[in-house]
Amino acid sequence: MNILQINSSARSTGSESTRMADSIVAKLVQRSEGARVTRRDLASDPHPVLDQAALQALFTPADQRSAEQAARVALDDALIAQVQAADVIVIGAPMYNFGITVQLKSWFDAIARAGVTFRYTATGPEGLLKNKKVYVALSRGGFHKDGGNDVQLAHLKTFLGFVGLTDVTYIYSEGHGMGADAVAKAQAAANEQIAEAVA
């Protein structure tokens, strides 16, 4: 089993979403002898944002790219290759201002490529990252699950489904802005969800 762990918190230490992702991966490794884990911490090793130079590089034919453009595209290629090689993907996804982090958005922008991870057909778009299991560890300062303002979850579901990642389990740790007791309850509830999800 090839496991890809994506930590998308702006913090490399002390992140609840990373703690949850670490726990999910540890349990997966316990269950699967010989499992191989690739970790990408987008705080300590951020991916460049999708800017004008990156777009120009991506839309320039490969044989016409400058050395700088080829190097920029190669950064995205490396992330796509990691996703393609993974059997299981574990994403730590904290909520920042109701949405995903800029770190995760940059990763999404890197792995979404027409003709590679999705394609357009006569019947609509088709995701090409198929037959992979995904776990998403969601941490929030407030309580948003099942609420009308959970636009983060809508974004995640839409994007992951678009590239073919449809077997997704979402695990929640909410209320981290509500004091120490709320944090303890949130972590205990998240631990129970993880144990059930990976059982």
C-alpha atoms as an extended CHARMM CRD file, in Angstrom:
* protein
*
       199  EXT
         1         1  MET       CA              0.0000000000        0.0000000000        0.0000000000  PROA      1               0.0000000000
         2         2  ASN       CA              1.2760000000        3.4440000000       -0.9610000000  PROA      2               0.0000000000
         3         3  ILE       CA             -0.0060000000        6.1380000000        1.4060000000  PROA      3               0.0000000000
         4         4  LEU       CA              0.2740000000        9.8370000000        0.5630000000  PROA      4               0.0000000000
         5         5  GLN       CA             -0.1780000000       12.2240000000        3.4880000000  PROA      5               0.0000000000
         6         6  ILE       CA             -0.8120000000       15.8950000000        2.7510000000  PROA      6               0.0000000000
         7         7  ASN       CA             -0.5580000000       18.3130000000        5.6910000000  PROA      7               0.0000000000
         8         8  SER       CA             -2.0730000000       21.6420000000        4.6900000000  PROA      8               0.0000000000
         9         9  SER       CA             -1.9940000000       23.6160000000        7.9290000000  PROA      9               0.0000000000
        10        10  ALA       CA              0.0430000000       26.8160000000        7.9290000000  PROA      10              0.0000000000
        11        11  ARG       CA              1.6990000000       25.3940000000       11.0660000000  PROA      11              0.0000000000
        12        12  SER       CA              4.2780000000       22.6230000000       10.9220000000  PROA      12              0.0000000000
        13        13  THR       CA              3.7920000000       21.9140000000       14.6390000000  PROA      13              0.0000000000
        14        14  GLY       CA              0.7660000000       22.0480000000       16.9140000000  PROA      14              0.0000000000
        15        15  SER       CA             -1.7800000000       21.4960000000       14.1640000000  PROA      15              0.0000000000
        16        16  GLU       CA             -4.8790000000       19.4530000000       15.0150000000  PROA      16              0.0000000000
        17        17  SER       CA             -5.4970000000       18.4750000000       11.3970000000  PROA      17              0.0000000000
        18        18  THR       CA             -1.9190000000       17.1840000000       11.1680000000  PROA      18              0.0000000000
        19        19  ARG       CA             -2.3170000000       15.2940000000       14.4460000000  PROA      19              0.0000000000
        20        20  MET       CA             -5.4050000000       13.6200000000       13.0400000000  PROA      20              0.0000000000
        21        21  ALA       CA             -3.7320000000       12.8420000000        9.7130000000  PROA      21              0.0000000000
        22        22  ASP       CA             -0.7410000000       11.3510000000       11.5550000000  PROA      22              0.0000000000
        23        23  SER       CA             -3.0890000000        9.1490000000       13.5750000000  PROA      23              0.0000000000
        24        24  ILE       CA             -4.9430000000        7.9370000000       10.4790000000  PROA      24              0.0000000000
        25        25  VAL       CA             -1.6790000000        7.0800000000        8.7370000000  PROA      25              0.0000000000
        26        26  ALA       CA             -0.3030000000        5.2990000000       11.8080000000  PROA      26              0.0000000000
        27        27  LYS       CA             -3.3950000000        3.0900000000       11.9810000000  PROA      27              0.0000000000
        28        28  LEU       CA             -3.2340000000        2.3540000000        8.2530000000  PROA      28              0.0000000000
        29        29  VAL       CA              0.4060000000        1.3340000000        8.5620000000  PROA      29              0.0000000000
        30        30  GLN       CA             -0.4310000000       -0.9640000000       11.4870000000  PROA      30              0.0000000000
        31        31  ARG       CA             -3.0110000000       -2.7030000000        9.3110000000  PROA      31              0.0000000000
        32        32  SER       CA             -0.8780000000       -3.0090000000        6.1920000000  PROA      32              0.0000000000
        33        33  GLU       CA              2.4870000000       -4.6900000000        6.4760000000  PROA      33              0.0000000000
        34        34  GLY       CA              5.0110000000       -3.1110000000        4.1420000000  PROA      34              0.0000000000
        35        35  ALA       CA              2.9770000000        0.0680000000        3.6440000000  PROA      35              0.0000000000
        36        36  ARG       CA              5.0030000000        2.9500000000        2.2750000000  PROA      36              0.0000000000
        37        37  VAL       CA              4.2580000000        6.5130000000        3.3880000000  PROA      37              0.0000000000
        38        38  THR       CA              5.0580000000        9.7290000000        1.5410000000  PROA      38              0.0000000000
        39        39  ARG       CA              4.4550000000       12.8790000000        3.5650000000  PROA      39              0.0000000000
        40        40  ARG       CA              4.1650000000       16.3720000000        2.1610000000  PROA      40              0.0000000000
        41        41  ASP       CA              4.0500000000       19.2270000000        4.6870000000  PROA      41              0.0000000000
        42        42  LEU       CA              2.8380000000       22.2490000000        2.7610000000  PROA      42              0.0000000000
        43        43  ALA       CA              3.9040000000       24.6090000000        5.5670000000  PROA      43              0.0000000000
        44        44  SER       CA              7.5600000000       23.6200000000        5.6540000000  PROA      44              0.0000000000
        45        45  ASP       CA              7.6440000000       22.7650000000        1.9370000000  PROA      45              0.0000000000
        46        46  PRO       CA              5.0440000000       25.0300000000        0.2910000000  PROA      46              0.0000000000
        47        47  HSD       CA              4.0780000000       24.6770000000       -3.3310000000  PROA      47              0.0000000000
        48        48  PRO       CA              4.1460000000       27.8950000000       -5.3860000000  PROA      48              0.0000000000
        49        49  VAL       CA              0.8180000000       29.5240000000       -6.0970000000  PROA      49              0.0000000000
        50        50  LEU       CA             -0.7350000000       29.4210000000       -9.5360000000  PROA      50              0.0000000000
        51        51  ASP       CA              0.3090000000       32.8050000000      -10.9560000000  PROA      51              0.0000000000
        52        52  GLN       CA              0.6660000000       34.2680000000      -14.4400000000  PROA      52              0.0000000000
        53        53  ALA       CA              4.1110000000       32.7620000000      -15.0010000000  PROA      53              0.0000000000
        54        54  ALA       CA              2.8800000000       29.3080000000      -13.9970000000  PROA      54              0.0000000000
        55        55  LEU       CA             -0.1300000000       29.5500000000      -16.3020000000  PROA      55              0.0000000000
        56        56  GLN       CA              2.0670000000       30.6030000000      -19.2070000000  PROA      56              0.0000000000
        57        57  ALA       CA              4.3660000000       27.6640000000      -18.5420000000  PROA      57              0.0000000000
        58        58  LEU       CA              1.4950000000       25.1810000000      -18.3670000000  PROA      58              0.0000000000
        59        59  PHE       CA             -0.0880000000       26.4180000000      -21.5890000000  PROA      59              0.0000000000
        60        60  THR       CA              3.1740000000       26.5310000000      -23.5380000000  PROA      60              0.0000000000
        61        61  PRO       CA              3.8260000000       23.3190000000      -25.5250000000  PROA      61              0.0000000000
        62        62  ALA       CA              6.4420000000       21.2160000000      -23.7660000000  PROA      62              0.0000000000
        63        63  ASP       CA              8.9400000000       21.4580000000      -26.6100000000  PROA      63              0.0000000000
        64        64  GLN       CA              8.6730000000       25.2640000000      -26.6140000000  PROA      64              0.0000000000
        65        65  ARG       CA              9.0910000000       25.9320000000      -22.8890000000  PROA      65              0.0000000000
        66        66  SER       CA             12.0270000000       27.8580000000      -21.5530000000  PROA      66              0.0000000000
        67        67  ALA       CA             14.1910000000       26.1830000000      -18.9260000000  PROA      67              0.0000000000
        68        68  GLU       CA             12.4210000000       28.2370000000      -16.2550000000  PROA      68              0.0000000000
        69        69  GLN       CA              8.9940000000       27.2190000000      -17.5540000000  PROA      69              0.0000000000
        70        70  ALA       CA              9.9790000000       23.5510000000      -17.7240000000  PROA      70              0.0000000000
        71        71  ALA       CA             11.2080000000       23.7060000000      -14.1360000000  PROA      71              0.0000000000
        72        72  ARG       CA              7.9180000000       25.2510000000      -12.9850000000  PROA      72              0.0000000000
        73        73  VAL       CA              5.8180000000       22.5890000000      -14.7290000000  PROA      73              0.0000000000
        74        74  ALA       CA              8.0650000000       19.8830000000      -13.2800000000  PROA      74              0.0000000000
        75        75  LEU       CA              7.0660000000       20.9870000000       -9.7660000000  PROA      75              0.0000000000
        76        76  ASP       CA              3.4290000000       20.2260000000      -10.5650000000  PROA      76              0.0000000000
        77        77  ASP       CA              4.3880000000       17.0250000000      -12.3750000000  PROA      77              0.0000000000
        78        78  ALA       CA              6.0440000000       15.7310000000       -9.2030000000  PROA      78              0.0000000000
        79        79  LEU       CA              2.8850000000       16.2650000000       -7.1420000000  PROA      79              0.0000000000
        80        80  ILE       CA              0.7090000000       14.6350000000       -9.7890000000  PROA      80              0.0000000000
        81        81  ALA       CA              3.0260000000       11.6150000000       -9.8560000000  PROA      81              0.0000000000
        82        82  GLN       CA              2.7250000000       11.2780000000       -6.0740000000  PROA      82              0.0000000000
        83        83  VAL       CA             -1.0670000000       11.2790000000       -6.2840000000  PROA      83              0.0000000000
        84        84  GLN       CA             -1.1240000000        8.8180000000       -9.1730000000  PROA      84              0.0000000000
        85        85  ALA       CA              1.1470000000        6.4160000000       -7.2800000000  PROA      85              0.0000000000
        86        86  ALA       CA             -0.9070000000        6.5360000000       -4.0740000000  PROA      86              0.0000000000
        87        87  ASP       CA             -3.4170000000        3.8780000000       -3.0910000000  PROA      87              0.0000000000
        88        88  VAL       CA             -4.5720000000        5.9230000000       -0.0960000000  PROA      88              0.0000000000
        89        89  ILE       CA             -4.4890000000        9.6960000000        0.3500000000  PROA      89              0.0000000000
        90        90  VAL       CA             -4.7640000000       11.3180000000        3.7880000000  PROA      90              0.0000000000
        91        91  ILE       CA             -5.3430000000       15.0720000000        3.8480000000  PROA      91              0.0000000000
        92        92  GLY       CA             -5.1260000000       17.2670000000        6.9210000000  PROA      92              0.0000000000
        93        93  ALA       CA             -7.4690000000       20.1620000000        6.1640000000  PROA      93              0.0000000000
        94        94  PRO       CA             -7.9940000000       22.8910000000        8.7520000000  PROA      94              0.0000000000
        95        95  MET       CA            -10.6710000000       25.5120000000        8.1440000000  PROA      95              0.0000000000
        96        96  TYR       CA             -9.3470000000       29.0490000000        7.7220000000  PROA      96              0.0000000000
        97        97  ASN       CA            -11.9970000000       31.7430000000        7.4140000000  PROA      97              0.0000000000
        98        98  PHE       CA            -14.6200000000       29.1990000000        6.3020000000  PROA      98              0.0000000000
        99        99  GLY       CA            -12.4850000000       27.6870000000        3.5510000000  PROA      99              0.0000000000
       100       100  ILE       CA             -9.4410000000       25.5840000000        2.8120000000  PROA      100             0.0000000000
       101       101  THR       CA             -5.9640000000       26.9490000000        3.3900000000  PROA      101             0.0000000000
       102       102  VAL       CA             -3.9540000000       28.6450000000        0.6540000000  PROA      102             0.0000000000
       103       103  GLN       CA             -1.4810000000       25.7880000000        1.0500000000  PROA      103             0.0000000000
       104       104  LEU       CA             -4.1300000000       23.2040000000        0.1380000000  PROA      104             0.0000000000
       105       105  LYS       CA             -5.5090000000       25.3670000000       -2.6710000000  PROA      105             0.0000000000
       106       106  SER       CA             -2.0430000000       25.5150000000       -4.2350000000  PROA      106             0.0000000000
       107       107  TRP       CA             -1.8010000000       21.7270000000       -4.0180000000  PROA      107             0.0000000000
       108       108  PHE       CA             -5.2280000000       21.3740000000       -5.6260000000  PROA      108             0.0000000000
       109       109  ASP       CA             -4.2010000000       23.7580000000       -8.4110000000  PROA      109             0.0000000000
       110       110  ALA       CA             -1.0560000000       21.6990000000       -8.9980000000  PROA      110             0.0000000000
       111       111  ILE       CA             -2.7550000000       18.3140000000       -9.3020000000  PROA      111             0.0000000000
       112       112  ALA       CA             -5.7090000000       19.4410000000      -11.4400000000  PROA      112             0.0000000000
       113       113  ARG       CA             -4.5600000000       19.0370000000      -15.0390000000  PROA      113             0.0000000000
       114       114  ALA       CA             -6.7880000000       18.4570000000      -18.0320000000  PROA      114             0.0000000000
       115       115  GLY       CA             -6.0080000000       15.2210000000      -19.8160000000  PROA      115             0.0000000000
       116       116  VAL       CA             -4.0050000000       13.9130000000      -16.8600000000  PROA      116             0.0000000000
       117       117  THR       CA             -6.1240000000       13.9540000000      -13.6990000000  PROA      117             0.0000000000
       118       118  PHE       CA             -9.4230000000       14.8350000000      -15.3780000000  PROA      118             0.0000000000
       119       119  ARG       CA            -10.7920000000       15.1330000000      -18.8880000000  PROA      119             0.0000000000
       120       120  TYR       CA            -13.8180000000       16.6020000000      -20.5970000000  PROA      120             0.0000000000
       121       121  THR       CA            -16.0590000000       14.2050000000      -22.4750000000  PROA      121             0.0000000000
       122       122  ALA       CA            -19.2480000000       14.4680000000      -24.4810000000  PROA      122             0.0000000000
       123       123  THR       CA            -21.1800000000       13.6460000000      -21.3160000000  PROA      123             0.0000000000
       124       124  GLY       CA            -19.2640000000       15.9760000000      -19.0100000000  PROA      124             0.0000000000
       125       125  PRO       CA            -16.0270000000       15.9660000000      -17.0030000000  PROA      125             0.0000000000
       126       126  GLU       CA            -14.4690000000       12.6800000000      -15.9220000000  PROA      126             0.0000000000
       127       127  GLY       CA            -12.0090000000       12.3580000000      -13.0410000000  PROA      127             0.0000000000
       128       128  LEU       CA             -8.9970000000       10.1760000000      -13.8230000000  PROA      128             0.0000000000
       129       129  LEU       CA             -7.6480000000        9.6120000000      -10.2870000000  PROA      129             0.0000000000
       130       130  LYS       CA             -9.7520000000        6.5250000000       -9.7240000000  PROA      130             0.0000000000
       131       131  ASN       CA             -9.7270000000        3.5750000000       -7.3080000000  PROA      131             0.0000000000
       132       132  LYS       CA             -8.1070000000        5.4330000000       -4.4150000000  PROA      132             0.0000000000
       133       133  LYS       CA             -9.2570000000        5.7420000000       -0.8200000000  PROA      133             0.0000000000
       134       134  VAL       CA             -9.1660000000        9.2300000000        0.6910000000  PROA      134             0.0000000000
       135       135  TYR       CA             -9.3800000000       10.3380000000        4.3140000000  PROA      135             0.0000000000
       136       136  VAL       CA             -9.8060000000       14.0450000000        5.0830000000  PROA      136             0.0000000000
       137       137  ALA       CA             -9.1160000000       15.2810000000        8.6210000000  PROA      137             0.0000000000
       138       138  LEU       CA            -11.0940000000       18.4790000000        9.1560000000  PROA      138             0.0000000000
       139       139  SER       CA            -10.2910000000       20.7650000000       12.0960000000  PROA      139             0.0000000000
       140       140  ARG       CA            -12.3040000000       23.8750000000       12.8930000000  PROA      140             0.0000000000
       141       141  GLY       CA            -12.3440000000       26.5930000000       15.5350000000  PROA      141             0.0000000000
       142       142  GLY       CA            -16.1410000000       26.6220000000       15.6210000000  PROA      142             0.0000000000
       143       143  PHE       CA            -18.9290000000       24.1670000000       14.8550000000  PROA      143             0.0000000000
       144       144  HSD       CA            -19.8160000000       23.8870000000       11.1790000000  PROA      144             0.0000000000
       145       145  LYS       CA            -20.5810000000       20.2360000000       10.4680000000  PROA      145             0.0000000000
       146       146  ASP       CA            -24.0190000000       19.8180000000        8.9020000000  PROA      146             0.0000000000
       147       147  GLY       CA            -24.4940000000       23.5800000000        8.9150000000  PROA      147             0.0000000000
       148       148  GLY       CA            -25.3520000000       25.8180000000        6.0270000000  PROA      148             0.0000000000
       149       149  ASN       CA            -22.0510000000       27.7040000000        6.2510000000  PROA      149             0.0000000000
       150       150  ASP       CA            -19.7730000000       24.7140000000        5.7220000000  PROA      150             0.0000000000
       151       151  VAL       CA            -18.4770000000       25.9100000000        2.3780000000  PROA      151             0.0000000000
       152       152  GLN       CA            -15.1430000000       24.2220000000        3.0720000000  PROA      152             0.0000000000
       153       153  LEU       CA            -16.7310000000       20.7830000000        2.8620000000  PROA      153             0.0000000000
       154       154  ALA       CA            -18.5690000000       21.7190000000       -0.3380000000  PROA      154             0.0000000000
       155       155  HSD       CA            -15.2770000000       22.8170000000       -1.9270000000  PROA      155             0.0000000000
       156       156  LEU       CA            -13.5120000000       19.6270000000       -0.8810000000  PROA      156             0.0000000000
       157       157  LYS       CA            -16.2840000000       17.3580000000       -2.1530000000  PROA      157             0.0000000000
       158       158  THR       CA            -16.5320000000       19.2030000000       -5.4510000000  PROA      158             0.0000000000
       159       159  PHE       CA            -12.8070000000       19.2300000000       -6.1710000000  PROA      159             0.0000000000
       160       160  LEU       CA            -12.0240000000       15.6850000000       -5.0490000000  PROA      160             0.0000000000
       161       161  GLY       CA            -14.9620000000       14.3050000000       -7.0230000000  PROA      161             0.0000000000
       162       162  PHE       CA            -13.9440000000       16.2990000000      -10.0860000000  PROA      162             0.0000000000
       163       163  VAL       CA            -10.5490000000       14.5550000000      -10.2670000000  PROA      163             0.0000000000
       164       164  GLY       CA            -12.0710000000       11.1330000000       -9.5820000000  PROA      164             0.0000000000
       165       165  LEU       CA            -11.5270000000       10.8330000000       -5.8290000000  PROA      165             0.0000000000
       166       166  THR       CA            -14.9890000000        9.7090000000       -4.7920000000  PROA      166             0.0000000000
       167       167  ASP       CA            -14.2910000000        7.2080000000       -1.9840000000  PROA      167             0.0000000000
       168       168  VAL       CA            -13.7610000000        9.8230000000        0.7190000000  PROA      168             0.0000000000
       169       169  THR       CA            -14.1850000000        9.6440000000        4.4930000000  PROA      169             0.0000000000
       170       170  TYR       CA            -14.3950000000       12.9500000000        6.3620000000  PROA      170             0.0000000000
       171       171  ILE       CA            -13.3270000000       13.0740000000       10.0190000000  PROA      171             0.0000000000
       172       172  TYR       CA            -14.0950000000       16.1250000000       12.1620000000  PROA      172             0.0000000000
       173       173  SER       CA            -12.5150000000       17.8940000000       15.1130000000  PROA      173             0.0000000000
       174       174  GLU       CA            -14.5380000000       21.0160000000       15.8700000000  PROA      174             0.0000000000
       175       175  GLY       CA            -14.7290000000       23.6810000000       18.5580000000  PROA      175             0.0000000000
       176       176  HSD       CA            -11.0350000000       24.4020000000       18.9730000000  PROA      176             0.0000000000
       177       177  GLY       CA            -11.7330000000       28.0740000000       19.5600000000  PROA      177             0.0000000000
       178       178  MET       CA            -14.1180000000       27.3260000000       22.4350000000  PROA      178             0.0000000000
       179       179  GLY       CA            -11.6780000000       26.6490000000       25.2600000000  PROA      179             0.0000000000
       180       180  ALA       CA             -9.6950000000       23.7570000000       26.7090000000  PROA      180             0.0000000000
       181       181  ASP       CA            -12.7000000000       21.5610000000       27.5610000000  PROA      181             0.0000000000
       182       182  ALA       CA            -14.0690000000       21.8800000000       24.0370000000  PROA      182             0.0000000000
       183       183  VAL       CA            -10.6670000000       21.0020000000       22.5860000000  PROA      183             0.0000000000
       184       184  ALA       CA            -10.4180000000       17.8760000000       24.7430000000  PROA      184             0.0000000000
       185       185  LYS       CA            -13.9120000000       16.7860000000       23.6750000000  PROA      185             0.0000000000
       186       186  ALA       CA            -13.1410000000       17.4990000000       20.0180000000  PROA      186             0.0000000000
       187       187  GLN       CA             -9.9540000000       15.4580000000       20.0880000000  PROA      187             0.0000000000
       188       188  ALA       CA            -11.6430000000       12.5530000000       21.8630000000  PROA      188             0.0000000000
       189       189  ALA       CA            -14.4740000000       12.5790000000       19.3110000000  PROA      189             0.0000000000
       190       190  ALA       CA            -11.9830000000       12.7500000000       16.4400000000  PROA      190             0.0000000000
       191       191  ASN       CA            -10.0330000000        9.8140000000       17.8570000000  PROA      191             0.0000000000
       192       192  GLU       CA            -13.2160000000        7.7390000000       17.9630000000  PROA      192             0.0000000000
       193       193  GLN       CA            -14.0370000000        8.6600000000       14.3670000000  PROA      193             0.0000000000
       194       194  ILE       CA            -10.5290000000        7.7010000000       13.2620000000  PROA      194             0.0000000000
       195       195  ALA       CA            -10.6740000000        4.3430000000       15.0010000000  PROA      195             0.0000000000
       196       196  GLU       CA            -14.0170000000        3.5850000000       13.3690000000  PROA      196             0.0000000000
       197       197  ALA       CA            -13.0010000000        4.8320000000        9.9260000000  PROA      197             0.0000000000
       198       198  VAL       CA             -9.7830000000        2.8080000000        9.7570000000  PROA      198             0.0000000000
       199       199  ALA       CA            -11.1500000000       -0.3240000000       11.4570000000  PROA      199             0.0000000000
